[in-house]
Structure formats: structure tokens, C-alpha cells
Amino acid sequence: MANIILDAMGGDNAPAAQVTGAVAALDEVKADVYLSGRKEEIEKLLDGFTHPRLHILDAPDVIEMGAKPVVACRKYPDSSLMVGMRFTKEKENSVFISAGNSGAVMTAAVMVLERIPGIIRPAIAVVTPGIKHSFVLLDAGANTSCSWQLLCQFAVMGSICAELILKKNNPKIGLLSNGSEPGKGTDAVVAANKALTETGLNFTGNIEGNDIFNGVCDCIVCDGFVGNIILKAAEGLGTAFKNSVSSGSRFKIFRTIAKRVMKKIFMKFDYTEYGATYLLGLKDSVLVTHGVANAKAITNAIIAAENEMNVGVNKKIAVEINKYAAVLNL
């Protein structure tokens, strides 16, 4: 039986959103769902509701959103995060989900679940909606400073993610830079561009910022500093457009039409619709959802987690990664 372990105390809206989202997800998934957190609080929110596939892992402590990851993970071994991670490792065929402190989630994942042999550092991969189709963006915040070897490993992991999650055959990979020419970019980007041409991956070369959402690639590779800014900028731009449409037209009919059009666009870019991001490069599966995740986002994250178990992105990475060791000088 598949198992989905949810950090019930992680996130700005926890534990109410986590409990409500988990209950709703029971109608959408076949896996057992485990809520890791303070048992009394969870039971109070459940208000007598029971289900044969819903379970509670009692964890008295909570790692706060602003806590220092390494210190917190060591100081609070009985936190909802650490208890859930250990259970994920012990229970075969399991996936862990959290909307909590993303740095702590990454730290706990490496401490407890460990990296796949050959992986330098795990990366956060986001399935991002584009104008023509969705694409995988990584790294989205785990590694702010990256060597060329790291960028190349991200390309390998992102290609596998796009193949299995987005069902892309031979995914196109682009390396984000400030110019399309192979010699443009930081030293790491230039070196990564050269190495990626020798990997056998479907590498299309450098792409620029204006091509990110235009559907030219199925996987876009960058360091975590740039990737996180891209995601936050896209979220902020969507909010700005939404506010402009709501107040910008003096003519009610035009404002109404604009709202209908923009609503369809916003749904496409709404984080609650696509659930969660993937931590790639670990021996087990971990998904991270938005810190302000509501119940709908939690439900969709649980659905995404079951899909990840069915396709096994990290399992395929473990099989494939060593094929590229020689190219990456590892």
C-alpha cells in the first residue's frame, strides 16, 4: 500500500488547511494518508471524522517558518517535520509533503532520507505553467550558488522529471543565461553549456529570460537564486494584473470581460492548482508546497504525491545519474 505523509503543522495556515485538504484528498487518492503533528489539535479539527486510510503520527513539536534549518532539525527531533521524515524512510513506498520551512524540509530530507549516490546536492523542481505548455524549472531555491557540474546534474534530473511528470518524450532542455550564444553567462553557465552538449540529452542551448514562458523548452535549468526570483516575480506580476483589471476600467462591461479573460489565465498560474514542487536527488520522495497553502493546495499536493509514487522520478534518477559521471568529472 502506498503512503502519503503530510506535515500537518508546517505552513502559515496549518494545521487547519492541512487537515481539511487531507480529508478532501481521500476521495481522490488510493494511498493511506498520515498526518504528522500534534494529535490533540488534529483530532479537534477532525471533529470525530474517521477514515480507514487516514492516520495520525503524534509529533509534539513544530519547526517555525523563520527557524534556522540545521539548528531546528537537530533541536526538535520530535517535530512534525522530523517525525514525518523518519516515518517516510521506515515505511516503504512513501512520499512526504510539507508546506513548512523549506530550508528545514531540505535539511531534514538530506539528514534523514539521504541523497542518491552520485548526486552533489538535491534541487527543487517546479512544474511551471507556460503560454503553450507547462515546463519544469530547476533549481527553484535550494542552491543559490552552483558549479557547472551542479547545473548539469539539474539538467539530468529535470529531463527525467519532465519525461515522467509531463509525459514529454525526449524533453528539450534549455540553460537560462543572459544571451543565447554558448559563450554568454557566468563561468559556471558557460562551462555547463559546453558539458551539456556532450551528455546526449536533448540540450537546445542557452535561452534568455523572454523565452521562459514561451514554450521553447520542456525543462529550464538555472541556479536557485535566479529560479526563486523567477517564480516570485511571476506570482507578483499576476497579482498586479489582477488588481489592475479590478480597478483600471471606468466601463463596467469592459471590466467584466477583462475579469473573465484574466480569470482563465490566473487559474493556469494559480499555485493551488498544481499542488507542489519536487525535491529531486533523494533516496525517497519529498514534495514541498507553498507556505501559504490553503486546503485546495494541500489536496492537489496529495494528488501530485500519489502521481509521483506511480512514476518514480527519484527512482529513475538513481538509475540514470551515474551514466553522466565521466562527462561531469565526478
C-alpha positions in Angstrom: 0.0 0.0 0.0 1.2 3.5 -0.9 1.6 6.0 1.9 1.5 9.8 1.8 2.9 11.5 4.9 1.8 15.2 5.4 3.5 17.6 7.7 0.2 18.8 9.4 1.9 21.6 11.3 4.0 23.2 8.5 2.8 26.3 6.8 1.0 29.6 7.6 -2.4 28.0 7.6 -1.5 24.8 9.4 -3.0 22.7 10.8 -6.5 23.7 9.6 -5.7 23.7 5.9 -3.7 20.5 6.1 -6.4 18.6 7.9 -9.2 19.9 5.6 -7.1 19.3 2.5 -6.2 15.8 3.6 -9.8 14.8 4.3 -10.9 16.1 0.8 -8.0 14.2 -0.8 -9.2 10.8 0.5 -11.8 10.8 -2.3 -9.1 11.5 -4.9 -6.3 9.1 -4.0 -6.0 5.4 -3.1 -3.0 5.8 -0.7 -3.1 5.9 3.1 -2.7 9.5 4.4 -0.7 10.2 7.6 -1.0 13.5 9.4 2.2 14.2 11.3 1.6 16.7 14.1 0.1 17.5 17.4 -2.5 14.7 17.9 -4.9 16.7 20.1 -5.1 19.6 17.7 -5.6 17.4 14.7 -8.3 15.3 16.4 -10.1 18.5 17.4 -10.1 19.7 13.8 -11.3 16.3 12.5 -14.3 16.7 15.0 -15.0 12.9 15.1 -14.3 12.2 11.5 -12.6 8.9 10.9 -11.5 7.0 7.8 -9.7 3.7 7.4 -7.0 5.4 5.3 -6.4 8.4 7.5 -3.9 8.2 10.3 -2.2 10.5 12.8 1.5 10.4 13.7 1.8 12.2 17.1 4.5 14.9 17.0 4.5 17.4 19.8 7.0 19.9 18.4 6.8 22.4 15.5 9.7 23.9 13.5 8.6 27.5 12.8 8.8 29.2 9.4 11.6 31.5 10.4 13.8 29.0 12.3 17.3 28.2 11.2 17.1 24.9 9.4 20.1 22.9 10.7 19.7 24.1 14.3 15.9 23.5 14.3 16.2 20.0 12.8 18.7 19.0 15.5 16.9 20.7 18.3 13.4 19.3 17.5 13.7 15.6 16.6 10.1 15.2 17.7 8.8 17.9 15.4 6.1 17.2 12.8 8.8 17.5 10.1 11.3 15.2 11.6 8.8 12.5 12.8 7.2 12.5 9.3 10.6 12.2 7.6 11.7 9.3 9.7 8.3 7.5 9.1 8.8 8.1 5.3 12.2 6.4 5.5 10.9 3.5 7.5 7.7 2.9 5.6 8.2 1.5 2.1 6.6 3.2 -0.9 6.1 6.6 0.9 6.1 10.3 -0.1 6.5 13.2 2.3 4.8 16.6 1.8 5.3 19.9 3.7 4.2 23.5 3.4 6.6 24.4 6.2 10.1 26.0 6.4 11.5 25.0 3.0 15.1 25.2 4.2 14.3 22.9 7.1 12.5 20.5 4.8 15.6 20.3 2.6 17.9 19.9 5.6 15.7 17.2 7.1 15.4 15.4 3.8 19.2 15.2 3.4 19.7 14.3 7.1 17.1 11.5 7.2 16.4 10.3 3.7 19.9 11.0 2.3 21.0 11.8 -1.3 21.1 9.4 -4.1 24.7 8.2 -4.6 26.4 10.5 -7.1 24.1 13.5 -6.5 26.1 16.5 -5.4 23.0 18.4 -4.0 19.3 17.9 -4.3 17.3 20.5 -6.2 13.8 21.9 -6.1 11.9 21.3 -9.4 8.7 23.2 -10.1 6.2 22.2 -12.8 5.5 25.7 -14.1 2.6 26.7 -16.4 3.6 28.4 -19.6 1.8 30.1 -22.5 1.9 26.9 -24.7 2.5 24.2 -22.2 3.9 23.5 -18.7 7.6 23.0 -18.2 10.0 22.0 -15.4 12.1 24.8 -13.8 15.0 23.9 -11.5 16.6 24.8 -9.3 13.8 26.9 -7.7 15.6 27.9 -4.5 17.6 25.1 -2.9 21.1 26.1 -4.2 21.8 29.8 -4.6 25.4 29.3 -5.8 26.0 26.5 -8.4 29.0 25.0 -10.1 28.8 23.8 -13.7 28.5 20.2 -12.5 25.5 21.1 -10.4 23.8 22.8 -13.3 24.4 19.7 -15.5 23.0 17.4 -12.8 20.0 19.6 -12.6 19.5 19.2 -16.4 19.6 15.4 -16.0 17.2 15.4 -13.1 14.9 17.9 -14.8 14.8 16.0 -18.0 13.7 12.9 -16.1 11.1 14.9 -14.3 9.7 16.4 -17.5 9.6 12.9 -19.1 7.7 11.3 -16.3 5.5 14.1 -14.8 4.8 16.0 -18.0 4.9 12.9 -20.3 7.4 14.5 -22.6 9.3 12.2 -25.0 13.0 13.3 -25.2 12.4 16.6 -23.3 14.0 19.8 -24.6 16.4 21.3 -22.1 17.4 25.0 -22.0 20.1 26.7 -19.9 19.0 30.1 -18.7 21.5 32.8 -19.5 21.8 36.5 -20.5 22.4 35.6 -24.1 21.7 32.7 -26.5 25.3 32.4 -27.6 27.3 29.5 -25.9 29.9 31.9 -24.5 27.3 34.1 -22.7 26.7 33.9 -18.9 28.7 33.2 -15.8 31.7 30.9 -15.8 29.5 28.1 -14.5 26.9 28.6 -17.2 29.5 28.7 -20.0 31.1 25.5 -18.7 27.7 23.8 -18.2 26.7 24.7 -21.8 29.8 23.0 -23.1 29.4 19.9 -21.0 25.7 19.5 -21.7 26.4 19.3 -25.5 28.3 16.1 -24.7 25.7 14.4 -22.5 23.4 13.1 -25.2 20.5 14.9 -23.6 18.2 16.9 -25.9 20.0 20.2 -25.0 18.9 23.2 -27.1 21.5 25.6 -25.7 21.1 28.8 -23.8 17.8 30.6 -23.5 17.1 34.1 -22.4 14.5 35.5 -20.0 12.0 36.4 -22.7 11.7 32.7 -23.7 11.0 31.3 -20.2 7.2 31.1 -20.6 7.0 30.8 -24.4 7.2 27.0 -24.7 10.7 26.7 -26.3 11.8 24.1 -23.7 10.3 21.4 -21.5 13.0 21.9 -18.8 14.8 25.1 -17.9 17.9 25.0 -15.8 19.3 27.8 -13.6 20.7 28.2 -10.1 18.3 28.5 -7.1 18.8 32.3 -6.7 17.6 33.0 -10.2 14.9 30.3 -10.2 13.3 31.6 -7.0 13.2 35.2 -8.3 11.5 34.0 -11.5 8.8 32.3 -9.5 8.2 35.1 -7.1 8.2 37.7 -9.9 5.6 35.6 -11.8 3.4 35.5 -8.7 3.8 39.2 -8.2 3.0 40.1 -11.8 -0.1 38.0 -11.7 -1.3 39.8 -8.6 -0.5 43.2 -10.2 -2.5 42.4 -13.3 -5.4 41.1 -11.2 -5.5 44.4 -9.2 -5.3 46.5 -12.4 -8.2 44.7 -14.0 -10.3 45.0 -10.9 -9.9 48.8 -10.7 -8.5 50.0 -14.0 -11.5 50.4 -16.2 -14.2 53.0 -15.9 -16.6 51.0 -18.1 -18.2 48.1 -16.3 -18.7 45.9 -19.3 -15.1 46.1 -20.3 -14.0 45.4 -16.8 -16.3 42.4 -16.6 -15.0 40.9 -19.9 -11.4 41.5 -18.8 -12.0 39.8 -15.5 -13.4 36.7 -17.3 -10.4 36.5 -19.6 -7.9 37.1 -16.8 -9.6 34.6 -14.5 -8.8 31.8 -17.0 -5.1 33.0 -17.1 -4.9 33.2 -13.3 -6.3 29.7 -12.9 -3.5 28.5 -15.1 -0.8 30.2 -13.0 -2.5 29.6 -9.6 -0.2 27.6 -7.3 -3.2 25.9 -5.7 -4.0 24.2 -9.0 -0.7 22.4 -9.4 -0.1 21.5 -5.8 3.6 21.1 -5.1 7.2 21.2 -6.1 9.6 18.2 -6.1 12.8 17.7 -4.2 15.0 15.8 -6.7 18.1 13.8 -5.9 16.9 12.0 -2.7 16.6 8.3 -2.0 12.9 8.9 -1.2 10.3 11.3 -2.5 9.6 14.7 -1.0 7.2 17.4 -2.2 7.1 21.0 -1.0 4.0 23.2 -1.3 3.6 26.9 -0.9 4.0 28.3 2.7 0.6 29.9 2.4 -1.1 26.8 1.0 -4.8 26.6 1.6 -6.9 23.4 1.8 -7.2 23.2 -2.0 -3.5 23.4 -2.5 -2.9 20.6 0.1 -5.5 18.4 -1.7 -3.7 18.9 -5.0 -0.3 18.3 -3.4 -1.5 15.0 -2.1 -2.8 14.1 -5.6 0.6 15.1 -7.1 2.3 12.9 -4.4 0.4 9.8 -5.5 1.3 10.5 -9.1 5.0 10.9 -8.1 4.8 7.4 -6.4 3.3 5.9 -9.6 6.0 7.3 -11.9 9.0 7.3 -9.5 11.1 10.3 -10.6 13.8 9.8 -7.9 14.0 6.1 -8.6 14.8 6.7 -12.3 17.3 9.4 -11.3 19.1 6.9 -9.1 19.3 4.5 -12.1 20.4 7.2 -14.7 22.6 9.6 -12.9 25.9 7.6 -12.9 25.8 7.5 -16.7 26.9 11.1 -16.7 29.7 10.8 -14.1 32.5 10.9 -16.7 31.2 14.0 -18.5 30.8 15.8 -15.2 34.3 14.8 -13.9 32.7 13.1 -10.9 
